[in-house]
C-alpha cells in the first residue's frame, strides 16, 4: 500500500485527476529527506477529513515534492461515530490509549479530568496537552493509513460529561457526525461507561440503530469514582464490562473500541 501523507483540511478541495498537488512543510521534508521518496513513486495524500488523492511523484525539491493525481476518493464520515472519552492518566498511559484508539478507528477523542485522575491539565497545560494528543492522533492515523484524523477536543470536567450524557448537545457530543441531510438536528448518542464489574458485557450490548455517536467513557488508573458512575447512569449512560479481567486505562479504551467495531460490522 502506498505511503500516506497529510495536508491541512481544505488543501485538496476541488482537486481532480491530472492536477498537480504539492507536499511541503514537515510532511514534504519527511517524504524527501527521511523516506527518500523519488520521482515515479506512488503516494497517497489525505486532508484528514476523508479526501485522499493518489498519484505518482512528478518532481522533488529540497523539502517538497509534487504529485500528479491519478485517483481521488472521498470517504464518508462513519455513522455512528465512535467517541472516546479518555480520563487523564499518569505515565503517558492516556497517550498510549490515544495512539491505539486512533489506529483502531476512533472518530473523536475527549480528554476527561476525572475525580481520580492524578494527571491534571491546568492553565497553559490545557492547550499544550490537547495539542500533544492531537499530534499523537495525527501520526497514528498516518501509520494506520486513515483518511480521517480524529479530532481531539478540549478537556471536560465530570459535570460537563454528565450534562452531555443526559442531553443531545454539549461538550462531549458534537453534531459534527450528523449527516448532511440532517443538518440542524442535534446529534443522537448512546453513552457506555467501562466498569470492571458491570452487569452487561460490551460484546452483548446492542448498539442502538438510530444514534449518530457512540460515546465510550474510560476512567483513569484509579478507576471511576462511585459518585461519577451514579451521575453518569442517572444521565442515561450504560455501565458495561469487557470481560473477567481488569485492563489498564491504556488498553481498556482500544480494546472496547475493537469490540464496538466488530459489533457494528466494520471489522
C-alpha positions, -999 to +999 in steps of 0.1 A: +000+000+000+013+035-009+025+056+020+001+083+033+009+119+040-013+146+054-020+181+044-043+207+060-080+204+056-091+223+025-059+218+006-075+191-016-108+208-022-115+208-059-085+187-069-091+163-098-073+137-118-043+151-136-039+180-112-006+186-095-006+185-057+024+199-037+035+183-005+056+207+016+063+217+052+071+190+077+054+163+056+073+172+024+106+173+043+100+139+058+090+124+025+120+137+007+147+137+033+137+108+056+117+085+035+137+094+004+108+094-019+119+096-056+102+106-088+079+079-101+069+065-067+032+063-059+020+082-028-013+090-012-021+124+003-051+130+026-066+161+041-076+143+073-113+148+066-119+120+042-104+132+009-075+112-005-055+117-037-032+090-052-006+095-078+030+093-089+056+118-078+064+141-107+091+162-091+110+166-059+129+195-043+149+201-011+119+199+012+090+194-012+075+172-039+048+174-064+023+145-071+003+142-102-032+129-092-044+097-108-072+090-084-094+109-059-115+092-032-138+108-006-146+086+024-179+094+041-179+100+078-188+068+096-222+066+113-224+061+142-192+079+150-171+064+178-161+089+205-136+080+232-138+100+265-104+092+279-095+101+315-062+118+321-037+094+334-001+094+346+029+078+330+018+085+295-009+058+296-035+082+283-013+090+253-009+052+247-047+050+246-049+078+221-025+062+198-040+028+198-076+041+197-067+061+166-052+031+149-084+011+157-107+038+142-119+062+169-135+093+153-132+118+182-113+119+214-123+139+245-098+143+274-116+139+308-104+153+341-119+126+363-120+127+401-092+101+404-070+115+376-036+120+390-025+140+359-040+174+357-041+200+329-043+235+343-036+269+327-012+266+298-011+228+302-047+226+287-038+236+252-004+220+254-019+187+264-046+188+238-021+197+211+001+168+222-028+143+219-037+158+185-002+152+173-002+116+185-036+111+168-023+125+135+008+103+135-012+072+144-037+080+116-008+081+091+005+048+105-029+032+100-033+048+066-066+065+077-082+092+055-097+108+086-078+120+116-098+120+148-104+154+164-092+160+199-115+182+219-106+204+249-108+186+283-141+182+301-149+180+337-172+153+352-200+179+354-197+186+317-195+149+309-227+142+329-245+171+313-236+159+278-246+123+286-280+135+295-285+159+266-283+157+228-259+187+228-229+197+249-192+194+252-187+157+247-211+150+218-210+174+190-233+173+160-203+170+136-212+134+128-248+142+117-253+135+081-257+165+057-293+156+051-300+161+088-282+195+092-297+214+120-307+183+140-288+177+172-267+145+174-283+115+190-259+094+210-255+063+232-231+066+262-214+035+276-191+036+306-165+008+312-169-008+346-149-039+355-179-052+374-206-040+351-236-064+347-236-062+309-208-074+287-199-049+260-199-078+235-235-084+243-246-048+243-268-039+213-258-005+198-290+015+191-297+017+154-307+054+153-277+071+170-252+093+154-225+087+181-215+060+205-196+076+234-172+053+253-161+066+287-129+052+302-116+061+337-081+067+350-057+042+366-075+045+399-109+038+383-141+058+381-153+072+413-186+057+426-204+091+425-193+096+389-208+062+380-240+072+397-242+106+380-235+091+345-261+063+350-287+089+361-280+108+329-287+077+308-253+061+304-249+023+305-223+005+325-206-023+306-176-046+312-151-061+288-147-094+304-134-110+336-100-093+337-092-057+345-074-038+319-053-007+324-065+027+311-040+025+282-056-007+268-092-006+280-104+020+256-087+005+225-100-030+234-135-017+238-133+002+205-123-031+188-154-048+203-176-020+190-160-021+156-169-058+154-204-053+168-210-026+141-199-050+114-169-028+104-143-055+113 
